[in-house]
Amino acid sequence: MRLTPEQVREYAERGFIGPFDGLISKEVAYFRDELEAFEKSEGRQLSSMSNQVRAKTHLLFPWMHDLIRLPVVLDTVESLIGPNIMVYHLTCWIKEPGDQTYVSWHQDGTYFFLEPAEHVTAWIALSDSSEVSGCLQVLPGSHRYGALAHKKGETEGNLLSNGQYVDGIDWTQAELLQVPSGQFTLHHTHLVHSSKPNRSTDRRIGIGVSYIPTRVRHTGPRRLTATLVRGEDHFDHFDPETKPTRGYDALARQHHADATGRFFSGHGSKRTPSGGNSEDPDVDG
Ligand SMILES: O=C(O)CCC(=O)C(=O)O
C-alpha cells in the first residue's frame, strides 16, 4: 500500500499521516495474546518493567520481530524514505487503565542523533487509542521547526525517562491522533507530540517503531545496532541485529541487553540542545 503523491505531500506539510489499516482483528489478538502471555509468565505487566525491556523488544520475541516487518507498514514507510529500510529503535507505549501515566510534549529526533534526520515512527495500535484512552496529540507542521531545545521535567508518571519537554509553543493548534486497534500512523522525527493518561477501561497498547533509510548514520561515539527489514544495506552504519529464535531465552536477552546497552549509552559525546549531557538515557521515542 504505497502512499499517493498527495499523501506524501500531506506528510511533508503536517509531519504525520494516518491512521491506516495494518492488522485485522485476528492478528491484533495474536500479538496482544503473545504480549500478555509473556506478562503472565513474568507475573507483571510490561508497563511496570524497565525502559530497557520496553525498548527494542523485537530482539526478545519472534512475534515482535514479525510485527516490525508488516508489509503494509513498510510499503507506506518506503513511500517516505525509500526502499532500503532499517528499524533503529522500538518502544512499547503501554498505559494501564486509570494509571495516570502520560507523555510530555517532545520530539523523537532530539535524542536520536541521526543524520540526516529522516527517521519515521510507525505507531501501531494493539488496542483502541482514543481521546479517552490517551491517544497521541500532535502539533501539525511542528516538524518544520527542526530540533527544538528540551527541558528536563517531571518524571513522576511520565513515560519519557527524564520527563523532557518543549515549551513556549502555541498548543491551541494541537490535534488528537486517534488510532483504532489494528491501525497505524506515521510521524516525522521532529513532530512535537504528547499524550494524556488513559481514562478508559482497557489498556492502551501502542508499539512505536522507528524506521530509517540505510543511508542515515548515528553521530554518537558508540556503534549502535539496527535491523534491516527491507531492501539492502550498502552503508554498514550499524551492526546487524538478529531475530530471536525463542521468546525471551538467554541468547535473545543477551543480544537485547547488548543492543539496548549501546543505545542508552551511545550518545555520550553529543550534548542536547538544552545543554544537558545526553549520556542520560532520555532517548525514548
Ligand atoms: O504513545 C505515546 O503516548 C507516546 C508515543 C511517542 O512518544 C512516540 O511514538 O514517539
The ligand as an SDF file (V2000), in Angstrom:
LIG
                    3D

 10  9  0  0  0  0  0  0  0  0999 V2000
    2.3290    6.5170   22.8660 O   0  0  0  0  0  0  0  0  0  0  0  0
    2.5290    7.5660   23.4350 C   0  0  0  0  0  0  0  0  0  0  0  0
    1.7580    8.0170   24.2610 O   0  0  0  0  0  0  0  0  0  0  0  0
    3.7730    8.3600   23.0880 C   0  0  0  0  0  0  0  0  0  0  0  0
    4.4240    7.8350   21.8400 C   0  0  0  0  0  0  0  0  0  0  0  0
    5.6000    8.6090   21.3890 C   0  0  0  0  0  0  0  0  0  0  0  0
    6.0810    9.4990   22.0090 O   0  0  0  0  0  0  0  0  0  0  0  0
    6.2010    8.1880   20.1190 C   0  0  0  0  0  0  0  0  0  0  0  0
    5.7320    7.2460   19.4780 O   0  0  0  0  0  0  0  0  0  0  0  0
    7.1830    8.8130   19.7100 O   0  0  0  0  0  0  0  0  0  0  0  0
  1  2  2  0
  2  3  1  0
  2  4  1  0
  4  5  1  0
  5  6  1  0
  6  7  2  0
  6  8  1  0
  8  9  2  0
  8 10  1  0
M  END
$$$$
